[in-house]
Amino acid sequence: MNINSIKKTTGFILASGLLVGCASGPKFEASALNNQNNETTKVSQLDENQRKSWSSLDLLTDTIPGMSINRAYEELIKDYEGETVIVAVVDSGIDIEHEDLKDVLWVNEDEIPNNNIDDDKNGYVDDVYGWNFLGDIVEENLEKTRIVRDLKSKYDGKTAEDISAENKAEYEMYMKAKAEFDEDVQKAKQNSDYYKGLKKQVEVAQVNLTDSLKGKPLTIENLKALETNDAALSQQKMFMLNIMNNVGEDISAAIEQLDGGINYFQSQLDYHYNLDLNARAEKLGDNPDDWSTKYYGNNQVTGPDPKKADARHGTHVAGIIAASRQNDVGMSGAASNVKIMSVRAVPDGDEYDKDIALGIRYAVDNGAKVINTSFGKYFSTHTDWVNDAIKYAEENDVLIVNAAGNEGIDLDENRVYPNDEWPGQTSEIANNFINVGSITPSYSENLVSSFSNYGKDDVDVFAPGSAIYSTVPLDKYEFLQGTSMASPNVAGVAAMIRSLYPKLTAAQVKEAIMNSGLSSSMLVNVGGDPENKKAFNELSKSGKMVNMYNALIYASKL
C-alpha cells in the first residue's frame, strides 16, 4: 500500500521540556505538534507493523496521519497513571473472554454473579458486565422497513390532501421510507440474481473447460494454449481467463467470493427488507413504541451465538479503545487505565431508538464517563427518546463519541441518527456529543476515507478509521474499517483525558479534542470521488484530525 506523507522540516514544532505534576493532573511544558507549515507530500510504504498500528503513529515523525498515541505515551504520560475511567460500548456485544479484553472489562461489583437476583436494585438482574437489550435477537429490519411494515395499512393509497395536519410529518416519513425501501429491494434482488448467474457461469465453464483440457490442470497458461472451433467453448475460455486474471487461478476461491456476494444480498432480502420479519415480537416480547417498559433483555452481553459472531463489531470497537497495553499479545488500545462496559443494543440491521436511549441511560447510571456509539441510521421514529438520553448524559457529565456514518455524503444536507440536534433545527441540543469522520493512512488527496460522511456543521473531527487492526471474538484479530472504527479511536483519547484530568467536564474534554488536532488546507477527495475535491479543513466543524499528544497538552492547560 502506498501512502503520501509530509516531509519533516525545521518548521515543525517538536515537544520539549519538563513534566510537572499537580493535584488536578500533570502539566506539560511542551509545545503542541504543528503540521501546517508544510503541505508537501511524499510516497512511502506501510510495513506490516505500521499497517497494524498506524492509528497510533505520528504524522511528523512517521509520516503517517495517526493520532500520535505512541508519542504521547513515550514522551508525555509514561510516568502518570491517572484515574480509572469507565467507557461504555453501545454496540453488538463484546467477547468478554477475549485474551486482550478480559483484563479491561468493567465489572459491576454490586452484583453477585449468576444468582438470579437484582442485587444492586437497578432493575437489571445479574448485569455483571453490562446489559443486553436485544436478548436473542441478531438479524433485524432496517428502520425504513419497519416504517413501511407498520404504517402501510394507514397510508397506502392516500395522497397528501387526505392527511390531517397532525399526521403530516408521519405521512411524509412513510412516503420517503417507502420510496427508498422499494428502490433498495429492487437493487438487492438484482445484485443477488447477478451473483447467482455469475456463479452458474463459472461452474459450467469450469466443467466444460476441464473436460476440454483432457487431464491438464485448469490454469491461465493451459487455457491460453487451448484451441477450439466451438464458439460457446471459446466464449467460456475468454470468460474464465478474465475471472482468473482478476481473482487468481483458484476457481473454488472465486466461487467462495461469489457465494459471499449472494449471501450478503440474500441476507438483506431475508432480514433487512423482509416485511414479514418481526424479531422484536418473536424473540424479545417488548414493544419498541412503549417507553413504560424498560427492563427487558438479559445479561448475555456477548449475544446468543456460541461462536460469538454476533459480537464481532462490538469486540473490534472495544479493542480499539482499550485492548490491554500491558499483556504483550495482540494489539494495544488507545487508552490505558480504562474499564469497558458492554451495552448490547445494535443488531444486524437498524437499532431501535428505545434500546439506544435506555442503553445510554444504563451506561450513565452505572458510572460510564465516555460512551462510544458506532452505529447510525437515516430514519428515526423516536428521536426525542434518544435526544433526551443525550441530554441526560450531558446533565451527568458524560461524553458521547459517535460514528458519522459510511455513505460518503454531506451530513449538512442529509440527516443521520443519532445526532445532537432536534429535527428541523441546526442548533446543538447538548455540548457532550462528538461526531467523528474517518481518515486513511495516506496523507494525500486520499486522506479522507472514501466511505466517510463529512459536514462542516454536522461532523466535528476526523480520526483513523480505514483498515484498523483490532480484536474480534475467539482471541482473534482483524482489519475492519468504517467510521465505526474512527469513533472508538477518539473515545480512547477522550478516556485518557478524563483519566489524567478528572476535573475537566465532558464539554471541556470535547473542546480539548476538537481544538488541538492537526489541520490541513490540502484538497482531498470526498465520497471517494476524484472529481469532487474539497479542502480538508472545510469538511468538519473543527477542520482537524484528532491528535492525542496535542489533546493532552491542551487539556493540561484548561
N, C-alpha and C positions, 0 to 999 in steps of 0.2 A: 504493500500500500504506500502510495506517495503522499506526502503532505507538504504543504507550503508553510514556511515558518519565518519569523522575522530574524534579521541579523542583529546580533548584540552590538551595541555601540556605547561609547562613553556617555551618551545622553541618558542612559537608563540610570535610575536612582536605586542603588542597592542598599540592602539593610545593613545597619551597623549600630554599635552602641551597646549599652548595658541593659540587663533585665532588672527591673526594680519591682519588688512585690509590695502590696499593701492589702489592707483588710478587704477592700472591695474588688480585688482581682489584681493580677500582675500589670505593671505599667511598662510598656515597651518603648524605650528611647531609640526607635528605629524609624527609618524613612519608608514610606509606602512604596511598593513597586509601581513603576510607571512605564507604560509601553507606547505612549502617544507621540514620542519624539521621532519615531521611525516606523514607517509602514512598509519597508522593503520586505519582500518575501523570498524564501529560498526553498528548494525541494530537498527533503530528507526522507529516509526510510524508517518506519517503526520496526524495531526488533520485537521478539516475542514478549520480553518483559515489559516493554513500553506499550504494546498492544493491551496487555492485561492491566496496566496501571496508569494509562495515560491521563485519566481524570485527576490523578494526584500530582502530576508533573507541573512544570513551571514554564511559562511562555518565554521568559528571558534566558533562563539557564539551559532549558531542554529544547527550546524552540517548538514546544507543543502547548496549545492553549488549554492546559489543565487548570486546576484551582490552587496550585502551589501548596498542596496539603503536605507533601513530604518536607518541603522547605519550612513550612510553619512548625512542624514538629521538631525538625532538626535545629532551627535557628531561634525559635521563639519560645516554645512551650515544653521543651523536653524536661524541664525541671519543675513543671507545675502539673498538679493532678486535677484540681477543681472539684466541684460537687457532682454527684451522680444525677443525671438527667434522664427522665423517662420520656421516650419517644414512642408515640402510638403509630402503628402502621395500619391504616384502614384500607384493607385490600382483600385478596382472595384467600388469605390464610398463610400461615408460616409453618414450615417444618421445624418443630421445636426440638427435634433430636439431631439436627444438623451439627456436624463437628465444629463448624465455625460460628454457630449462633447459640448453642446450648448454654454457653457461659455468659451470654449478654442478654438473656431474657428477663423481662420483668416477671416477678412472682408476687402474687397477692398474698402477703404474709398474714392477712387477717382471715384467710380462708383455709380450712382444713381440707386437703385434697380428698376427693372421691368419697365423702361421707354423705353425699346427697342432702346436705343441709346448707342453707344460705347463712354461713357463719357471720359474715360481716353485714348482713341485713341490707344489702344494696339491691336486692331483687333478682340477682343472678346467682344461681346455685353452682357451687364449685368452680367459680371463674378464677382459676389459679393463674393462667397465662393470658387471660383476656376473655373475649366472648365471641361466639359465632352466631350472628344474627340471621344467617341463611339456613341453619340447620343442615339438612342433607341435600339442599339444592346445589346443583353445579351449573347445568345449562339453563339459560333463561332467554326470554324475549328481549328485543330491543324496546326502548320506551315507545318509539313510533308504532311498533306492532301492538303494544298494549293499548295505546290510544285508539288505534283502528278497531281492535277487538272489542273494547269496552264502550265505544261511542258510535259504532257502526249503525246499530238499530235506531239510535237517536237522531242521527243527522243524514244518513243516506237518503238521497232523493230530494233533500232540502236545498233551497237557494238562500243567499244572504238576506233576501227580503222576507223569508219565512222566520228568521231568527230574532228573538227578543234581545233587547239591549243587554240584559244580564247574562245571556248565553253567547254573546257575540265573540268574546275572546276565546271561549272554549271551541266554538264552531270553527274559527279561523285556525286554531291549533290543529283541530281534527283534519281540516282540508289540506293543510300543509303536510301533516304526518301521512295522510293517505296518498298524496301525490308522490312523496318520497318513498313510501312503502311499496307502491305499485312499481315504480321505476327500479328499486333495489331488487325486488323479487324477480323481475324480468332479467336483470343483469346476472343474478346468481344462477338462474336456470340456464341462461345462455353459456355462462362460463363452465358450469357443471357439464353441460352437453358437449362443449368444445373439448374439454379434457378427456371425457369418456370416448369421444370419437377419435381423438389423437392416440389414446392408449390402444384402441382397437386397431388402428392403422399400424402402429408399431408391432403389435403382436402378430398380425397377419404377415407383415413384411418380414419379420424375424423368421417365421416358419418357412415361407417361400424362398427366402434368400439362403437360409441354412441348407435347405434341400438342394438348391442350385449349386452350392459350393462343394457338394459331394464330399463331406468329411472335413473340409478345411474350416478352420475357425472363422467366425464372423468378425473380421477386422476391417479397418479402413483400407489397408493395403490389399487384402484379398477382394474386397468389394470393387475397388478401382480396377482390378485386373479381370473382374468378371465380365464376360462378353455375352450378350443376349440379343436376339431379334424380337423377343416378346415385349411389346410396348408396355404392358402392365407391369412386368417384372423390371423393366428398365426404369419405370417411374418409381417403383418401390426401392430400387437401388439408390436413386438420387435422393429420395426421401430419407432413407436410412443413413446415407452419408452425411446429410445435413444434420440429422439428430446426433450422430457420433461426433461431428466436428464441434458441436455445441456443448454436449454433456459427457463425451468420452465413449469408449467402446463397450463399457459395461451396460448392456441393454437392460439387465434386471434393475440396475440403479436408476436408469431413466424411467422405467415403468413405476418404480417406487416413488419417484418425484411426481409423476403424473397422478398416482394414487393419492398423494398428499394434496394436490390441487383439487381432485374430485372430492375428497373427504372434507376439505375446507369449505367448498361452496355447498356441498350437500348438508353439512352441519349448519350452515346459515339457514338453509331451507327447512331443516328439521327442527331447529330451535329458535334462532333469531327472528325468523319471519313466519313462524308457524302460529297461525291464529287459533289453532285448537289446543295449543300448549298453555297450561296454567299451572306452572310448577309451584307457585306460591300456595294455591289452594290444595294441590295434591300432596305436597311434601311438608309444608310448614303449618298450614291451617291458620295463617294470620291474614287479616285484611289490611293491605298496604294503604288503604284510604282512611283507616280508623286510627287516629292518634292516641286514643284512650288505652289501647292495648300495647304495652311497652315491654313486656317481659316474655320473650319467645326465643326460639333457637336453642342452642346448647353450648357446652364449654369446649367442644372439639374444634379448636382454633386451626387445626391443620386441614379440616374438611373431611368428608366421608370416604374419599378414595384411599384404599390401603396402600397404593403405590405413591400417594401424595402428589399426584399430578395436578390436583386442584390448586395446590399451594405454590405452584411454580412461580407465578408472577410475584406474589407477596414475599416469598422467600428470597427472590432476587433483589427486591426493593430493600428488604431488611438487611441483607448483606452489604449493599452499597452504603447504607447508613452506618452500620456498626459491627460488621463482621470482626471478630476478635483480632486486635492488633498485637496480642501477646502470645499466641499459640504456635506461631511458625508453620501454619498449614494454610492451604488455600489462598486467601487474599485478605486484604485489610480494608475495613470500612473507613469512612471519612472521620468518624468520631470515636473517641475513647471515653471511658467512664460514662457509658450510656446503657440503659436498660430498655429493651424493645418490648412493647406491649402489642399483642396481636388482636386486632378487631376485624373479624371476617365479615365482610358486608358487600363484596364485589364478586358477582358470579361471572360465568362465561356468557355474556350478554350485558344488558344495561342494569346498573344498580337501581334499587328503589330509593326514592328520596327519604322515606321513613327510616330505612336501615342506616342511611348515611347520617341523618340528623341524630338518631339515637346513638350511633357509633361515636360521633364527635362528642356528644354529651357524656357517654360512658367513659371515654378517654379523659375528658376534663375532670369528671368526678373522681377518677381513680388516680389522679396525680400526674398525668402527662403534661409536659411543658411545651412539647413540639408535637404536632400531628402531621403526618405525611398522607396526602390524598392523591394517589397516582391513578386517577380514573376520570371519566368525563362523558357527557352525552349532550345531544343538541335539542332534546325536548325534556321538559320537567313539568310534572303535574302538581307538585307540592313544593315549589321553590321557597315559599315562606317558611316551611319547617327547617329547611337546610340553612337559610339565611338567619333564622332565629338561633340556630345552633352555632353558627359562626359568631354571631353577636354574643352568645353565651360564653364561647371560648374567649372572646376579647375581654368580657367582663371579669373573667377568671385568669387573665394574663397568660393565655395560651396562644402560641404562634401556629398557624396553619400554612403548610407549604404544599402547593398544588401543581399538578402537571397541566400544561397549557393545551395539550391535545396534538394529534398526529395527522391532521388532514392538510397541512401546508397552506392554511388560509389565514386571512387577516381577521383577528378576533374583534377588531374595532368595527367590523362590518358583519360579523357572524357571532351570535351569542352561543356560548357553551356553558354548561353547568357541571359542577358548582362554580360560582364566582362571587365576588363581593359587591354586587350591585343588585338593586331591585329591578325587576323587569320594566323596560321602558325608560330607565334612568341611567345616567353615566357616573353619578357621584358614588363614591365608595361608601358602603354601609359600616365598614369597620377598618381598623388600621392594623390588623393582625393576620393578613392574608397575602401570601406571595405567590404569584402565578409565574411559572418557570417554562421557558422555551429551551430548545436543545441545540447544542453545537457539536461539531465533529472535531477530530484531532488535526484537521487541516486548516492552518491559518492562511486562508486564501479566499478566493471568491466562493469556495465551497464550505466556508466556515459554519454557516447555519445548516443544520440537518435538513435534508430535502423534505422530510415529513413534518417538520416542526411548524406549528402555528406561531404567529407573531402578532404584534399590535402595539403601536405607540402608546396607547392608553390602557389596553387590557392585558398586556404581558409585562411583567415587571423586570425580569432579568433573564439571562441565558446561562446555561451550565452544561457540562458534558453529558450527552445522552445517546450518542451514536456508538454502537459496538462496545458496550460496557460489560466487563467480566465480573461476575458475581455468583453468589451461592444459588443453587437450585436444590430441590429435595433429594434425599438419599445420599447425602455427602458429596454431591457433585457440583460442578461449576460450569457456567455457560456464558457466552456473549449474547446479550439481548440489547435491543435499542428502542428508544421512544422517549418522549418527554416524561414517561413513567420512570425512566432511569435518571433523567436530569433533576427531577424534583427531589428524590432522596439524597442526591449529592448535596443539594442546598440544605435539606433538612439536617444532614450531618454537620455542615458548617454552623447552622443555627444552634444545634445541640452543643457544639464546642463553645460557642459564645456564651450560651446560658450556663454551661458548666463552670467556665472561668470567671464569668461576670454575672452571678446570680441576682444582683440587684437591678440589672437592666430589665426594663419592661419588654414585652413582646414587640411593641411598636418601636422601641429603640433597637432591638435586635434586627428587625426588618430594615430600619434606617441604616444600620451598620452594613448589612449585606448589600443593599441597593446602592449606597453612596461610595463604597470602597472598591468596587470591581474595576477591571481593566476595560477600557473602551477602545473603539476604533471607528474611524470615518470611512474605512475601506468599503467599496461597493461589493456586495455579496449577492449570490443567487437566493431568491426566496421561493418557496414552494418547489424547489428542485428545478426551476426553470431558468436556464442561462439567458433567456431573453427578458427576464424580469429581475432586474438588479436594483437594490436599494442600499443606502448607507447603513452599515450595521448599527450605528448608534441611533438610527431612526426606527428601529424595529421593536423597541421596548421602552417602557417608561424611564428606566434608568439609563438605557443605552449601553449597558455594561455586561461583561462576563463575570460571574461570581469568583472571588479570589479569597481563600481562607486566610492567607498571610495578611493581606490588607485589611480584611474584616476584623481580625483580632487586634490589629494596631488601632483601627478606628474605634473599636469597642473600648479599648483601654483608655481612650481619651474622653469618652462620654461621662 
